[in-house]
Amino acid sequence: MNTETDAGQAPAAAQAPHEHRELVFAILAGVAYFTGLILEYLVKADTAAWIAFLATYFFGGFYTIQEVIASIRRRRFEVDFLMIVAAIGAASIGRWAEGAVLLFLFSLGHALEEVAMAKARASIEALAAMMPRVARVRRDQAVIEVAVDDLVPGDVCVVRGDDRIPADGIVIAGSTAVDQSSVTGESIPVDKVAVTDRARAQQAPDTVGPESTVFSGTVNGSGGIDVLVTRRAEDSTLARLVQLVREAESSKSPTQRFLDRFQRWYIPAVLLLVITVFLVGAFVLDRGFSPSFYLAMVVLVAGSPCALAIATPSAILAGVARAARAGVLVKGGGPLENLGRIQVAYFDKTGTLTWGRPRVTDIRTAPGVSEAELRRTAYAVERLSGHPLAAAVVRDLRPEDADSLPEATDVESVTGLGVRARFEGQEVQVGSPRMWAELPPAVGAMVDQLQADGRTIMIVGTPEKILGVVGLMDPPRAESAPMVNSLRDAGVEQIVMLSGDHQQVASAVGRDVGADEVRGGLMPEDKVGAVATTTRAGTRSAMIGDGVNDAPAMANSTVGIAMGAAGSPVALETAEVALMSDDIGRLPFIVRLSRQTSRIIRINLIFSLVVVIGLVTLSLLGLGIGPAVLVHEGSTIVVVLIALTLLRFQVGREHEGIEHEAEPRS
């Protein structure tokens, strides 16, 4: 690994010691507490023991008091408030040792909880540490080193073998294989080659294929390459990914929001129970003030919902971090929980279940029309369109005189149907059969035959005369069928494929991938209507697409999932879940991770409630404050450790049997 790159990563690691300051205070509280015990019971120095316990109060309560003040300013009473009240209460009746052990164990439990949670956060922050600090840039016939933050679009970076790539960009010279696991989660290095048209790539970088696109923070293989920078450092895919994952940490899940509402009445209820226990003991059962007050403080500790409060956020944080390491961005607890509950999965066909790289398979001319005329007309019109089908026509129907062919003019896109333009003095249209009011019998027969074979149809001609029919095929991805089967095994009840293609074309693909229902011939608003109807009926749904054209449908689903989001800023913004690589085989993994996260949350909540109920019962039967605090804080740490098992969640492609197919190159 390049030394400049490694050196640039040092500042991130230098901040680590600050995370353990709270643990140091907790340890000092423990030292002071045990010193007090020795002074009180072995040395019999009561005053010195009292000073030691007072030191325990200081070190153990230092951070707790800060949390209490902050929560009171927010007009909320939380667990820390209950602990401070119990400690002050113990001191007020002369139980300094009892209050000291409470604050010591509480501060230790809280500190260990923070250390454990920091482990999950480290999985996220590790992404940021992958960004190099220095780049080699070619300027004025020389190669100089500049800070990555100073790179601007248009700069050309020289990336040597085994270097980290400093910026998002396009390969303009050389070839290599790049380890993209830090961004896309792909375990195998991806081959990269230089673009053939640098000028066009610089003008429209979003149109460059994945075989020439690279991301900042990924690791170059042995081949040296030149990379044309397309985004500044703060706008890079890795930077946006880190930012979105950090934001996801603070996004609350449905369970977490419920628990927040639950605690608003639970903590006052605990305080009411504590007051009742004291009043009953002191005035009804006549046990005396100090014993009754002490019992009330034990009940206060036993009923504090520490483990209950941390059960959900710890699992959500670990789940989001595990997904990010696998190349899946989940924007918070809500999408993570909801994804595991989906009943219906809607898939866009083109670019999702298929590669979205159709090829011309059939050319059928109308009677009296030459193939050359058909090619010239289709090529001239479609080379001005950005539609994937147009790209296939331009690539596969290029005529011999393409360089001298006159430009089409007055190009107009007809949404969901095709393109209109003027070419060689006449109006021409290329698109779906629906663009023509009526088809001649011979052309209709061609269309029926090709559609029966699963072809997408493009008719070329004028409004009055049809020149011919072009058949295109966008075959399914190799992993689509295994992915659908894995989703069913994961609990998804229905798989629906939505497509703007003719029903017969869509049905052919649907049969290959194993969809339960195929809806073809849909306009964009029809897809939105299909998903919205399901959602309004109370059925939880997911819409899986490219994050751009399918964004409205995603917005109407329970969870919107975008594919190949590493190369699409729009997809990163619009989807709630983003597969960073163009690998749909990761979908069963994230669904299973979501279900496991929900399972861990349920386990944690049940465990926490059992501990609280058990402790309250035992405290009423005479359990001391020391054992109560020990069990209370121990249960909190156990809950966090259970949540951290999600970081080792391993149900992946090797388990699912899904092999990722490399994207076909044009």
C-alpha positions as CSV (number, residue, x, y, z in Angstrom):
1,M,0.0,0.0,0.0
2,N,1.2,3.5,-0.8
3,T,2.9,5.2,2.1
4,E,1.3,8.6,1.3
5,T,-2.1,7.1,1.5
6,D,-1.5,5.4,4.8
7,A,-0.1,8.5,6.3
8,G,-3.1,10.5,5.3
9,Q,-5.3,8.2,7.3
10,A,-3.6,8.8,10.7
11,P,-5.8,11.7,11.9
12,A,-8.9,9.6,12.1
13,A,-7.3,7.1,14.4
14,A,-5.8,9.8,16.6
15,Q,-9.2,10.6,18.0
16,A,-9.9,7.2,19.4
17,P,-8.6,7.8,23.1
18,H,-11.3,10.4,23.7
19,E,-14.0,7.7,23.4
20,H,-12.6,5.9,26.6
21,R,-12.6,8.9,29.0
22,E,-15.9,7.9,30.5
23,L,-14.6,4.4,31.1
24,V,-11.5,5.9,32.9
25,F,-13.9,7.8,35.2
26,A,-15.9,4.7,35.9
27,I,-12.7,2.8,36.8
28,L,-11.6,5.6,39.2
29,A,-15.1,5.4,40.8
30,G,-14.5,1.7,41.3
31,V,-11.1,2.3,42.9
32,A,-12.5,4.9,45.2
33,Y,-15.4,2.6,46.2
34,F,-13.3,-0.4,47.0
35,T,-10.9,1.9,48.9
36,G,-13.8,3.1,50.9
37,L,-14.9,-0.5,51.7
38,I,-11.4,-1.4,53.0
39,L,-11.2,1.8,55.1
40,E,-14.6,1.2,56.6
41,Y,-14.6,-2.5,57.3
42,L,-10.9,-3.3,57.7
43,V,-9.2,-0.1,58.9
44,K,-12.3,1.2,60.7
45,A,-11.5,4.7,59.5
46,D,-15.0,6.0,59.0
47,T,-14.1,9.6,58.0
48,A,-11.6,8.4,55.4
49,A,-14.1,5.9,54.1
50,W,-16.7,8.6,53.8
51,I,-14.2,10.7,51.7
52,A,-13.5,7.7,49.5
53,F,-17.3,7.1,48.9
54,L,-17.6,10.9,48.2
55,A,-14.9,10.5,45.5
56,T,-17.0,7.6,44.1
57,Y,-20.0,9.9,43.9
58,F,-17.8,12.5,42.0
59,F,-16.3,10.1,39.5
60,G,-19.4,7.9,39.1
61,G,-21.8,10.8,38.8
62,F,-19.7,13.2,36.7
63,Y,-21.1,12.1,33.3
64,T,-24.5,11.0,34.7
65,I,-25.1,14.5,36.1
66,Q,-24.3,16.0,32.7
67,E,-26.9,13.6,31.1
68,V,-29.5,14.6,33.7
69,I,-29.0,18.3,33.1
70,A,-29.3,17.8,29.3
71,S,-32.5,15.7,29.6
72,I,-34.1,18.2,32.0
73,R,-33.4,21.0,29.6
74,R,-35.3,18.9,27.0
75,R,-38.1,18.6,29.6
76,R,-37.6,14.9,29.8
77,F,-36.9,12.5,32.7
78,E,-34.8,9.6,31.7
79,V,-32.9,6.7,33.3
80,D,-30.0,8.8,34.4
81,F,-32.3,11.0,36.4
82,L,-33.7,8.0,38.3
83,M,-30.1,6.8,39.2
84,I,-29.1,10.2,40.6
85,V,-32.3,10.4,42.6
86,A,-31.6,6.9,44.1
87,A,-27.9,7.8,44.9
88,I,-28.9,11.0,46.6
89,G,-31.6,9.2,48.4
90,A,-29.2,6.6,49.7
91,A,-26.8,9.3,50.9
92,S,-29.6,11.2,52.6
93,I,-30.2,8.3,55.0
94,G,-26.5,7.7,55.6
95,R,-26.1,4.8,53.1
96,W,-23.1,6.3,51.4
97,A,-21.7,2.9,50.5
98,E,-24.9,1.8,48.9
99,G,-25.2,5.0,46.8
100,A,-21.5,4.7,45.9
101,V,-21.9,1.2,44.5
102,L,-24.9,2.3,42.6
103,L,-23.1,5.2,40.8
104,F,-20.0,3.0,40.3
105,L,-21.8,0.2,38.6
106,F,-24.1,2.5,36.7
107,S,-21.2,4.5,35.3
108,L,-19.3,1.3,34.5
109,G,-22.2,-0.2,32.7
110,H,-22.9,3.0,30.8
111,A,-19.2,3.3,29.9
112,L,-19.0,-0.3,28.7
113,E,-22.1,0.2,26.8
114,E,-20.6,3.2,25.0
115,V,-17.4,1.2,24.2
116,A,-19.5,-1.6,22.8
117,M,-21.6,0.8,20.7
118,A,-18.4,2.5,19.5
119,K,-17.5,-0.9,18.0
120,A,-20.6,-0.7,15.7
121,R,-19.9,3.0,14.9
122,A,-16.3,2.1,14.0
123,S,-17.7,-0.1,11.2
124,I,-19.2,3.1,9.8
125,E,-16.3,5.4,10.5
126,A,-13.9,2.9,8.9
127,L,-15.5,3.9,5.6
128,A,-14.4,7.5,6.1
129,A,-10.8,6.4,6.9
130,M,-10.5,4.8,3.4
131,M,-10.4,8.3,1.8
132,P,-6.8,9.1,0.7
133,R,-5.5,12.5,1.7
134,V,-3.1,13.1,-1.2
135,A,-3.5,12.6,-5.0
136,R,-1.0,12.7,-7.9
137,V,-2.3,15.0,-10.6
138,R,-1.1,15.5,-14.1
139,R,-0.7,19.3,-14.7
140,D,1.4,21.1,-17.3
141,Q,3.2,17.9,-18.5
142,A,4.2,17.1,-14.9
143,V,2.8,15.0,-12.1
144,I,2.4,16.8,-8.8
145,E,0.9,15.9,-5.4
146,V,-2.1,17.9,-4.2
147,A,-4.6,17.5,-1.4
148,V,-7.6,15.4,-2.3
149,D,-9.9,18.1,-1.0
150,D,-8.4,20.5,-3.7
151,L,-9.3,18.2,-6.6
152,V,-11.8,19.7,-9.1
153,P,-13.8,18.0,-11.9
154,G,-11.6,17.9,-15.0
155,D,-8.3,17.1,-13.1
156,V,-6.5,14.0,-14.2
157,C,-5.2,11.8,-11.4
158,V,-2.3,9.3,-11.9
159,V,-3.1,6.2,-9.9
160,R,-0.3,3.7,-9.5
161,G,-0.7,0.0,-8.8
162,D,-2.1,-0.8,-5.3
163,D,-2.9,2.9,-4.6
164,R,-6.3,4.0,-3.3
165,I,-8.2,5.9,-6.0
166,P,-8.5,9.5,-4.7
167,A,-11.7,10.6,-6.4
168,D,-14.8,9.5,-8.3
169,G,-14.0,9.6,-11.9
170,I,-13.6,7.9,-15.3
171,V,-10.6,5.8,-16.5
172,I,-9.2,7.6,-19.6
173,A,-5.9,5.7,-19.9
174,G,-4.7,2.2,-18.9
175,S,-6.6,-0.8,-17.6
176,T,-6.7,-2.6,-14.3
177,A,-8.9,-4.4,-11.8
178,V,-10.3,-2.4,-8.8
179,D,-11.3,-3.7,-5.4
180,Q,-14.6,-1.9,-4.9
181,S,-15.6,-3.7,-1.7
182,S,-15.5,-0.6,0.4
183,V,-18.2,1.0,-1.6
184,T,-20.2,-1.7,-3.4
185,G,-19.4,-4.7,-1.2
186,E,-18.2,-6.7,-4.2
187,S,-15.7,-9.3,-3.0
188,I,-14.0,-9.8,-6.4
189,P,-12.0,-7.0,-8.1
190,V,-13.8,-5.4,-11.0
191,D,-12.1,-5.0,-14.4
192,K,-11.8,-1.4,-15.6
193,V,-10.9,-0.1,-19.1
194,A,-10.4,3.3,-20.5
195,V,-13.3,5.1,-22.3
196,T,-13.0,5.4,-26.1
197,D,-14.4,8.9,-26.3
198,R,-12.9,11.1,-23.6
199,A,-14.6,14.3,-24.8
200,R,-18.1,12.8,-24.7
201,A,-17.4,11.1,-21.3
202,Q,-16.3,14.5,-19.9
203,Q,-19.5,16.2,-21.1
204,A,-21.8,13.4,-19.9
205,P,-20.1,11.4,-17.2
206,D,-23.4,9.8,-16.0
207,T,-23.6,8.0,-19.4
208,V,-20.3,6.2,-18.9
209,G,-20.6,2.5,-18.2
210,P,-19.4,0.8,-14.9
211,E,-16.5,-0.8,-16.8
212,S,-14.9,2.7,-16.9
213,T,-16.2,4.3,-13.7
214,V,-14.2,4.3,-10.5
215,F,-15.0,5.5,-6.9
216,S,-12.9,7.3,-4.3
217,G,-11.5,5.0,-1.6
218,T,-11.4,1.9,-3.7
219,V,-8.1,0.1,-4.2
220,N,-6.4,-0.1,-7.6
221,G,-4.9,-3.4,-8.7
222,S,-1.6,-3.8,-10.3
223,G,-2.3,-1.7,-13.5
224,G,-1.5,2.0,-13.6
225,I,-4.4,4.2,-14.8
226,D,-5.3,7.8,-15.4
227,V,-8.6,8.9,-13.9
228,L,-10.5,12.0,-15.0
229,V,-12.1,13.5,-11.8
230,T,-15.9,14.0,-12.1
231,R,-16.8,15.0,-8.5
232,R,-15.2,16.9,-5.7
233,A,-14.2,15.1,-2.6
234,E,-17.2,16.2,-0.5
235,D,-19.5,15.0,-3.3
236,S,-17.9,11.6,-3.9
237,T,-19.9,8.4,-3.6
238,L,-17.9,7.3,-0.5
239,A,-18.4,10.7,1.2
240,R,-22.1,10.7,0.5
241,L,-22.3,7.1,1.7
242,V,-20.6,7.9,5.0
243,Q,-22.8,10.9,5.5
244,L,-26.0,9.0,4.8
245,V,-25.1,6.1,7.1
246,R,-24.3,8.6,9.9
247,E,-27.7,10.2,9.4
248,A,-29.3,6.8,9.4
249,E,-27.9,6.2,12.9
250,S,-30.2,8.9,14.2
251,S,-33.2,7.8,12.3
252,K,-35.6,6.0,14.6
253,S,-37.4,2.7,13.8
254,P,-41.2,2.2,14.5
255,T,-40.3,0.1,17.5
256,Q,-37.9,2.8,18.8
257,R,-40.6,5.5,18.4
258,F,-43.0,3.3,20.3
259,L,-40.5,2.8,23.1
260,D,-39.9,6.6,23.3
261,R,-43.7,7.1,23.8
262,F,-43.7,4.1,26.2
263,Q,-41.0,5.7,28.4
264,R,-42.9,9.0,28.7
265,W,-45.4,7.3,30.9
266,Y,-43.3,4.4,32.2
267,I,-40.8,6.6,34.1
268,P,-43.5,8.6,35.8
269,A,-45.2,5.3,36.6
270,V,-41.9,4.1,38.2
271,L,-41.7,7.3,40.3
272,L,-45.3,6.8,41.4
273,L,-44.6,3.2,42.4
274,V,-41.5,4.3,44.4
275,I,-43.5,7.0,46.3
276,T,-46.3,4.4,46.9
277,V,-43.7,1.8,48.3
278,F,-42.3,4.5,50.6
279,L,-45.7,5.7,51.9
280,V,-47.0,2.2,52.4
281,G,-43.8,1.1,54.2
282,A,-43.5,4.2,56.4
283,F,-47.1,4.9,57.3
284,V,-49.2,1.8,56.6
285,L,-46.8,-1.0,57.6
286,D,-45.0,1.3,60.1
287,R,-41.5,0.1,59.1
288,G,-39.9,3.4,59.8
289,F,-38.6,6.2,57.6
290,S,-35.1,5.0,56.7
291,P,-36.0,1.3,55.9
292,S,-39.0,2.4,53.8
293,F,-37.0,5.0,52.0
294,Y,-34.2,2.5,51.3
295,L,-36.6,0.0,49.9
296,A,-38.1,2.7,47.7
297,M,-34.6,3.5,46.3
298,V,-34.0,-0.2,45.6
299,V,-37.3,-0.3,43.7
300,L,-36.3,2.8,41.8
301,V,-33.1,1.2,40.6
302,A,-34.9,-2.1,39.8
303,G,-37.6,-0.4,37.7
304,S,-35.2,1.8,35.7
305,P,-35.5,0.8,32.0
306,C,-31.8,1.1,31.0
307,A,-31.7,-2.2,29.0
308,L,-35.1,-1.4,27.6
309,A,-34.0,2.0,26.3
310,I,-30.9,0.6,24.6
311,A,-32.4,-2.6,23.2
312,T,-33.6,-1.2,19.9
313,P,-31.0,1.5,19.0
314,S,-28.1,-0.8,19.6
315,A,-29.6,-3.4,17.2
316,I,-30.5,-0.8,14.6
317,L,-27.0,0.7,14.7
318,A,-25.4,-2.8,14.4
319,G,-27.7,-3.7,11.5
320,V,-27.1,-0.5,9.6
321,A,-23.3,-0.9,10.0
322,R,-23.4,-4.6,8.9
323,A,-25.4,-3.6,5.8
324,A,-23.0,-0.9,4.9
325,R,-20.1,-3.3,5.1
326,A,-21.9,-5.5,2.6
327,G,-22.4,-2.6,0.2
328,V,-26.0,-1.9,1.1
329,L,-27.1,1.6,2.4
330,V,-30.0,1.5,4.7
331,K,-31.3,4.9,5.7
332,G,-32.2,4.3,9.3
333,G,-34.2,2.0,11.6
334,G,-37.5,2.5,9.8
335,P,-36.5,1.0,6.5
336,L,-34.4,-1.7,8.2
337,E,-37.3,-2.9,10.2
338,N,-39.9,-2.5,7.5
339,L,-37.8,-4.4,4.9
340,G,-38.1,-7.6,7.0
341,R,-41.8,-7.3,7.0
342,I,-42.6,-6.8,3.3
343,Q,-45.2,-9.1,1.9
344,V,-45.1,-8.0,-1.8
345,A,-42.0,-7.2,-3.8
346,Y,-42.5,-5.1,-6.9
347,F,-39.7,-5.2,-9.5
348,D,-39.1,-3.0,-12.4
349,K,-38.0,-5.2,-15.3
350,T,-35.5,-3.2,-17.3
351,G,-32.2,-2.7,-15.6
352,T,-33.4,-4.5,-12.5
353,L,-34.3,-8.1,-13.3
354,T,-32.5,-7.6,-16.6
355,W,-29.3,-5.7,-17.4
356,G,-31.1,-2.9,-19.2
357,R,-28.6,-3.4,-22.1
358,P,-30.9,-4.6,-24.9
359,R,-29.6,-5.8,-28.2
360,V,-31.1,-5.8,-31.6
361,T,-32.0,-9.4,-32.5
362,D,-34.4,-9.0,-35.4
363,I,-34.8,-6.6,-38.4
364,R,-38.0,-7.0,-40.4
365,T,-38.7,-4.6,-43.3
366,A,-42.1,-3.8,-44.7
367,P,-42.9,-4.8,-48.3
368,G,-41.0,-2.6,-50.8
369,V,-38.6,-1.2,-48.2
370,S,-34.8,-2.0,-48.1
371,E,-33.0,-2.9,-44.9
372,A,-30.5,0.0,-45.6
373,E,-33.4,2.5,-45.6
374,L,-34.7,1.1,-42.3
375,R,-31.3,1.2,-40.7
376,R,-30.5,4.8,-41.9
377,T,-33.8,6.2,-40.6
378,A,-33.7,4.4,-37.2
379,Y,-30.1,5.3,-36.7
380,A,-30.5,9.0,-37.5
381,V,-33.5,9.5,-35.1
382,E,-32.3,7.3,-32.2
383,R,-28.8,8.6,-32.0
384,L,-30.3,11.9,-30.6
385,S,-32.2,10.0,-27.9
386,G,-30.8,8.9,-24.5
387,H,-33.2,5.9,-24.0
388,P,-31.5,2.5,-23.5
389,L,-33.4,1.1,-26.5
390,A,-32.1,3.9,-28.6
391,A,-28.5,3.1,-27.5
392,A,-29.0,-0.5,-28.7
393,V,-30.3,0.7,-32.1
394,V,-27.4,3.1,-32.6
395,R,-24.9,0.4,-31.6
396,D,-26.4,-2.4,-33.6
397,L,-28.0,-0.7,-36.7
398,R,-25.2,1.7,-37.5
399,P,-25.3,2.0,-41.4
400,E,-22.2,2.1,-43.6
401,D,-22.7,5.8,-44.4
402,A,-23.3,6.8,-40.7
403,D,-20.5,9.5,-40.7
404,S,-22.1,11.3,-43.7
405,L,-25.7,10.8,-42.6
406,P,-27.7,14.1,-42.2
407,E,-28.9,15.1,-38.7
408,A,-32.5,14.5,-37.7
409,T,-34.2,17.7,-36.4
410,D,-37.2,18.7,-34.3
411,V,-36.6,15.6,-32.0
412,E,-39.5,15.1,-29.6
413,S,-39.8,12.4,-26.9
414,V,-43.2,11.0,-26.5
415,T,-43.3,9.6,-22.9
416,G,-43.8,5.9,-22.7
417,L,-44.2,5.6,-26.5
418,G,-41.1,6.6,-28.5
419,V,-39.5,9.5,-30.4
420,R,-40.7,11.8,-33.2
421,A,-38.3,13.8,-35.5
422,R,-37.8,15.1,-39.0
423,F,-35.4,13.3,-41.2
424,E,-34.6,14.1,-44.9
425,G,-37.6,16.4,-45.1
426,Q,-40.3,14.2,-43.6
427,E,-41.7,13.4,-40.2
428,V,-40.5,10.1,-38.8
429,Q,-41.4,8.3,-35.6
430,V,-39.7,5.3,-33.9
431,G,-41.3,3.5,-31.0
432,S,-44.0,1.3,-29.6
433,P,-46.8,-0.1,-31.9
434,R,-49.1,2.2,-29.8
435,M,-47.7,5.2,-31.7
436,W,-49.7,4.1,-34.8
437,A,-53.5,4.1,-34.9
438,E,-53.5,1.0,-37.1
439,L,-50.9,-1.4,-38.3
440,P,-51.0,-3.1,-41.8
441,P,-51.7,-6.8,-41.6
442,A,-48.2,-7.8,-42.7
443,V,-46.6,-5.5,-40.1
444,G,-49.1,-6.7,-37.4
445,A,-48.1,-10.3,-38.1
446,M,-44.4,-9.4,-37.7
447,V,-45.2,-7.7,-34.4
448,D,-47.2,-10.6,-33.1
449,Q,-44.6,-13.2,-33.9
450,L,-41.7,-11.2,-32.4
451,Q,-43.7,-10.4,-29.2
452,A,-44.6,-14.1,-28.9
453,D,-40.8,-14.7,-28.9
454,G,-40.3,-12.2,-26.1
455,R,-38.9,-9.4,-28.1
456,T,-39.4,-5.7,-27.4
457,I,-40.8,-4.0,-30.5
458,M,-39.7,-0.7,-32.2
459,I,-41.6,0.2,-35.3
460,V,-39.9,2.7,-37.7
461,G,-41.7,4.8,-40.2
462,T,-43.8,7.9,-40.9
463,P,-47.3,8.4,-39.6
464,E,-48.6,7.1,-43.0
465,K,-46.0,4.6,-44.0
466,I,-44.2,1.9,-41.9
467,L,-40.7,1.0,-42.9
468,G,-40.3,-2.0,-40.7
469,V,-40.0,-3.6,-37.3
470,V,-36.9,-3.9,-35.1
471,G,-36.9,-6.6,-32.4
472,L,-34.8,-6.2,-29.3
473,M,-34.1,-8.5,-26.4
474,D,-32.9,-7.6,-22.9
475,P,-32.3,-11.0,-21.3
476,P,-32.7,-11.6,-17.5
477,R,-29.7,-11.5,-15.2
478,A,-28.4,-14.9,-14.3
479,E,-29.0,-14.2,-10.6
480,S,-32.6,-12.9,-11.0
481,A,-34.2,-16.4,-10.7
482,P,-32.2,-17.6,-7.7
483,M,-32.8,-14.2,-6.1
484,V,-36.6,-14.5,-6.5
485,N,-36.5,-18.0,-4.9
486,S,-34.4,-16.8,-2.0
487,L,-36.8,-13.9,-1.4
488,R,-39.6,-16.5,-1.1
489,D,-37.5,-18.5,1.3
490,A,-37.0,-15.3,3.3
491,G,-40.7,-14.9,3.7
492,V,-41.8,-12.6,0.9
493,E,-45.2,-13.8,-0.2
494,Q,-45.6,-12.4,-3.7
495,I,-43.2,-11.3,-6.4
496,V,-44.7,-8.9,-9.1
497,M,-42.8,-7.6,-12.1
498,L,-43.8,-4.3,-13.6
499,S,-42.8,-3.3,-17.2
500,G,-43.6,-0.8,-19.9
501,D,-43.0,-3.5,-22.4
502,H,-45.7,-5.4,-24.2
503,Q,-47.4,-8.0,-22.0
504,Q,-45.9,-10.9,-24.0
505,V,-42.4,-9.5,-23.7
506,A,-42.8,-9.0,-20.0
507,S,-44.3,-12.4,-19.5
508,A,-41.4,-14.1,-21.2
509,V,-39.0,-12.5,-18.8
510,G,-41.3,-13.1,-15.9
511,R,-41.5,-16.8,-16.6
512,D,-37.7,-17.0,-16.7
513,V,-37.2,-15.3,-13.3
514,G,-40.2,-17.0,-11.6
515,A,-42.4,-14.0,-10.9
516,D,-45.8,-14.7,-9.5
517,E,-47.5,-11.9,-11.5
518,V,-46.3,-9.9,-14.5
519,R,-47.9,-6.6,-15.6
520,G,-46.8,-5.3,-18.9
521,G,-47.7,-2.3,-21.1
522,L,-47.6,0.0,-18.1
523,M,-47.0,3.7,-18.2
524,P,-45.0,5.3,-15.3
525,E,-48.3,6.4,-13.6
526,D,-49.6,2.8,-13.9
527,K,-46.6,1.5,-11.9
528,V,-47.3,4.2,-9.2
529,G,-51.0,3.2,-9.1
530,A,-50.2,-0.5,-8.7
531,V,-47.8,0.0,-5.8
532,A,-50.1,2.7,-4.1
533,T,-53.1,0.4,-4.3
534,T,-51.2,-2.3,-2.4
535,T,-50.0,0.1,0.2
536,R,-53.4,1.6,0.8
537,A,-54.8,-1.8,1.3
538,G,-52.4,-2.2,4.3
539,T,-50.1,-4.7,2.6
540,R,-46.4,-3.9,3.2
541,S,-44.6,-3.6,-0.1
542,A,-41.1,-2.9,-1.6
543,M,-40.4,-1.3,-5.0
544,I,-37.1,-2.3,-6.5
545,G,-35.8,-0.2,-9.4
546,D,-33.1,2.2,-10.6
547,G,-34.0,5.0,-8.2
548,V,-34.7,7.5,-11.0
549,N,-37.5,6.5,-13.3
550,D,-39.0,4.4,-10.5
551,A,-38.7,7.1,-7.8
552,P,-42.5,7.8,-7.8
553,A,-43.4,4.2,-7.4
554,M,-40.8,3.8,-4.6
555,A,-42.3,6.8,-2.8
556,N,-45.6,4.9,-2.7
557,S,-44.2,1.7,-1.4
558,T,-43.4,0.8,2.2
559,V,-39.7,0.6,1.3
560,G,-38.0,1.9,-1.9
561,I,-34.9,0.0,-3.0
562,A,-32.5,1.3,-5.6
563,M,-30.0,-0.7,-7.5
564,G,-26.5,0.3,-8.6
565,A,-26.7,3.4,-6.4
566,A,-22.9,3.9,-6.2
567,G,-23.0,5.5,-9.7
568,S,-26.2,7.4,-9.2
569,P,-26.5,10.4,-6.8
570,V,-30.2,10.5,-7.5
571,A,-30.7,6.9,-6.4
572,L,-28.7,7.6,-3.2
573,E,-31.1,10.4,-2.4
574,T,-34.5,8.9,-3.4
575,A,-34.3,5.3,-2.1
576,E,-34.6,4.2,1.5
577,V,-32.4,1.2,0.8
578,A,-29.7,1.3,-1.9
579,L,-27.7,-1.6,-3.3
580,M,-24.4,0.2,-4.0
581,S,-23.4,-2.4,-6.6
582,D,-25.5,-3.4,-9.6
583,D,-26.0,-6.8,-7.9
584,I,-29.6,-7.8,-7.2
585,G,-28.4,-10.9,-5.6
586,R,-27.7,-8.9,-2.4
587,L,-31.4,-8.3,-1.9
588,P,-32.2,-11.6,0.0
589,F,-29.2,-10.8,2.2
590,I,-30.6,-7.5,3.3
591,V,-34.1,-8.9,3.8
592,R,-32.7,-11.7,6.0
593,L,-30.6,-9.1,7.9
594,S,-33.7,-7.1,8.5
595,R,-35.6,-10.0,9.8
596,Q,-32.7,-11.0,12.1
597,T,-32.5,-7.4,13.3
598,S,-36.2,-7.5,14.2
599,R,-35.6,-10.9,15.9
600,I,-32.7,-9.4,18.0
601,I,-34.9,-6.5,19.0
602,R,-37.7,-8.8,20.2
603,I,-35.2,-10.9,22.1
604,N,-33.7,-7.8,23.8
605,L,-37.1,-6.3,24.7
606,I,-38.4,-9.5,26.2
607,F,-35.1,-10.1,28.1
608,S,-35.2,-6.4,29.4
609,L,-38.8,-6.7,30.5
610,V,-38.2,-10.0,32.3
611,V,-35.2,-8.5,34.1
612,V,-37.2,-5.4,35.2
613,I,-40.2,-7.4,36.4
614,G,-37.9,-9.9,38.2
615,L,-35.8,-7.1,39.9
616,V,-38.8,-5.2,41.1
617,T,-40.3,-8.3,42.6
618,L,-37.1,-9.3,44.3
619,S,-36.5,-5.8,45.6
620,L,-39.9,-5.8,47.2
621,L,-38.9,-9.1,48.8
622,G,-35.7,-7.6,50.3
623,L,-33.0,-7.6,47.6
624,G,-30.3,-5.0,48.4
625,I,-29.3,-2.1,46.2
626,G,-25.9,-3.5,45.3
627,P,-27.2,-6.7,43.7
628,A,-30.0,-4.8,42.1
629,V,-27.6,-2.4,40.4
630,L,-25.3,-5.3,39.4
631,V,-28.1,-7.2,37.7
632,H,-29.5,-4.0,36.2
633,E,-26.3,-2.9,34.6
634,G,-25.3,-6.4,33.7
635,S,-28.6,-6.8,31.7
636,T,-27.8,-3.6,29.8
637,I,-24.4,-4.8,28.7
638,V,-25.9,-8.2,27.7
639,V,-28.5,-6.4,25.6
640,V,-25.8,-4.5,23.7
641,L,-23.6,-7.6,23.2
642,I,-26.6,-9.5,21.8
643,A,-27.2,-6.6,19.4
644,L,-23.5,-6.7,18.3
645,T,-23.9,-10.2,17.0
646,L,-25.5,-8.6,14.0
647,L,-22.0,-7.3,13.0
648,R,-21.1,-11.0,12.3
649,F,-24.3,-11.8,10.4
650,Q,-23.1,-14.0,7.6
651,V,-26.1,-15.1,5.4
652,G,-24.7,-14.1,2.1
653,R,-24.4,-15.3,-1.5
654,E,-22.4,-18.4,-0.5
655,H,-25.4,-19.5,1.6
656,E,-28.0,-18.4,-0.9
657,G,-26.4,-20.0,-3.9
658,I,-26.6,-16.8,-6.0
659,E,-23.7,-16.1,-8.3
660,H,-23.3,-12.6,-9.6
661,E,-23.1,-12.3,-13.4
662,A,-20.7,-9.7,-14.8
663,E,-22.4,-7.0,-16.7
664,P,-22.2,-7.5,-20.5
665,R,-20.1,-4.8,-22.2
666,S,-21.3,-3.0,-25.3
